[in-house]
Amino acid sequence: MKLYSVVTDRKANFEEGSYTCYLFSKGEDKICKKCGEECAEMIIAAKNNNKEELKNEVADLLYHITVLCAEKGLDFCDVEAELAARSEKIGNLKQMKVTDRNT
């Protein structure tokens, strides 16, 4: 993934004025906070039924998740491999729990 390569390069080679470098300088808490904010914004965009807004918010979230992966040393290829492995599973539908909301 090209984005992951750019992000890991920014982590290794600080570049003045780079937002990615700024996030790495602030650390894990800031990166996780941004992931949470972007996730909430993506949910709101989805609820607003605005595809353009949703596209932008999904892109923001994926970017921040990529930064988090790089911060934690998780190669994005490993995430892609996990998704590929999961796509091979058939009949993996989990049984939904029935919850008694009256108790």
Wavefront OBJ file of the C-alpha trace (Angstrom):
o trace
v 0.000 0.000 0.000
v 1.566 3.261 -1.125
v 0.089 5.283 1.737
v 1.681 2.971 4.304
v 5.062 3.427 2.613
v 4.741 7.210 2.718
v 3.646 7.143 6.361
v 6.494 4.867 7.469
v 8.951 7.052 5.546
v 7.650 10.108 7.425
v 8.121 8.238 10.693
v 11.728 7.458 9.809
v 12.535 10.828 8.202
v 11.064 13.830 9.960
v 9.842 16.439 7.523
v 9.075 19.937 8.817
v 5.466 20.923 8.215
v 4.288 17.333 7.688
v 1.013 16.516 9.441
v 2.077 12.866 9.605
v 5.307 13.829 11.370
v 3.310 16.036 13.729
v 1.138 13.053 14.683
v 4.183 10.864 15.302
v 5.758 13.602 17.439
v 2.616 13.779 19.603
v 2.527 10.020 20.061
v 0.065 7.198 20.442
v -2.553 9.069 22.484
v -2.922 11.802 19.844
v -3.040 9.269 17.004
v -5.705 7.195 18.778
v -7.707 10.338 19.563
v -7.680 11.284 15.865
v -8.802 7.763 14.897
v -11.739 8.087 17.283
v -12.676 11.541 16.002
v -12.515 10.436 12.373
v -14.588 7.342 13.128
v -17.316 9.477 14.689
v -17.238 11.863 11.717
v -17.524 8.918 9.327
v -20.587 7.617 11.170
v -22.241 11.034 11.007
v -21.451 11.296 7.283
v -23.018 7.879 6.708
v -26.136 8.888 8.622
v -26.347 12.093 6.560
v -26.535 10.033 3.344
v -23.919 12.233 1.685
v -21.589 10.047 -0.398
v -19.041 12.817 -0.978
v -18.814 13.567 2.746
v -18.681 9.839 3.527
v -15.891 9.292 0.987
v -13.832 12.057 2.586
v -14.400 10.835 6.135
v -13.579 7.204 5.241
v -10.350 8.451 3.635
v -9.518 10.453 6.784
v -10.178 7.433 8.985
v -8.108 5.083 6.818
v -5.234 7.576 6.835
v -5.259 7.854 10.629
v -5.548 4.066 11.004
v -2.519 3.755 8.737
v -0.584 6.169 10.965
v -1.632 4.127 14.015
v -0.446 0.899 12.373
v 2.911 2.482 11.587
v 3.197 3.854 15.127
v 2.577 0.394 16.582
v 4.838 -1.403 14.079
v 1.961 -3.263 12.467
v 2.716 -3.690 8.781
v -0.366 -2.902 6.734
v 0.393 -5.972 4.587
v -0.438 -8.049 7.674
v -3.836 -6.333 7.922
v -4.474 -6.950 4.224
v -3.458 -10.601 4.652
v -5.871 -10.983 7.577
v -8.697 -9.522 5.501
v -7.836 -11.898 2.660
v -7.837 -14.881 5.032
v -11.207 -13.858 6.413
v -12.654 -13.581 2.920
v -11.882 -17.271 2.405
v -14.127 -18.308 5.270
v -17.608 -19.475 4.344
v -20.441 -19.991 6.776
v -18.819 -17.839 9.430
v -21.994 -16.004 10.368
v -22.092 -15.734 14.126
v -25.360 -16.462 15.850
v -27.003 -13.274 16.987
v -27.744 -13.059 20.703
v -31.323 -12.493 21.718
v -31.362 -9.860 24.423
v -34.263 -9.393 26.798
v -34.451 -5.617 26.948
v -37.158 -5.742 29.612
v -34.755 -6.847 32.356
l 1 2 3 4 5 6 7 8 9 10 11 12 13 14 15 16 17 18 19 20 21 22 23 24 25 26 27 28 29 30 31 32 33 34 35 36 37 38 39 40 41 42 43 44 45 46 47 48 49 50 51 52 53 54 55 56 57 58 59 60 61 62 63 64 65 66 67 68 69 70 71 72 73 74 75 76 77 78 79 80 81 82 83 84 85 86 87 88 89 90 91 92 93 94 95 96 97 98 99 100 101 102 103
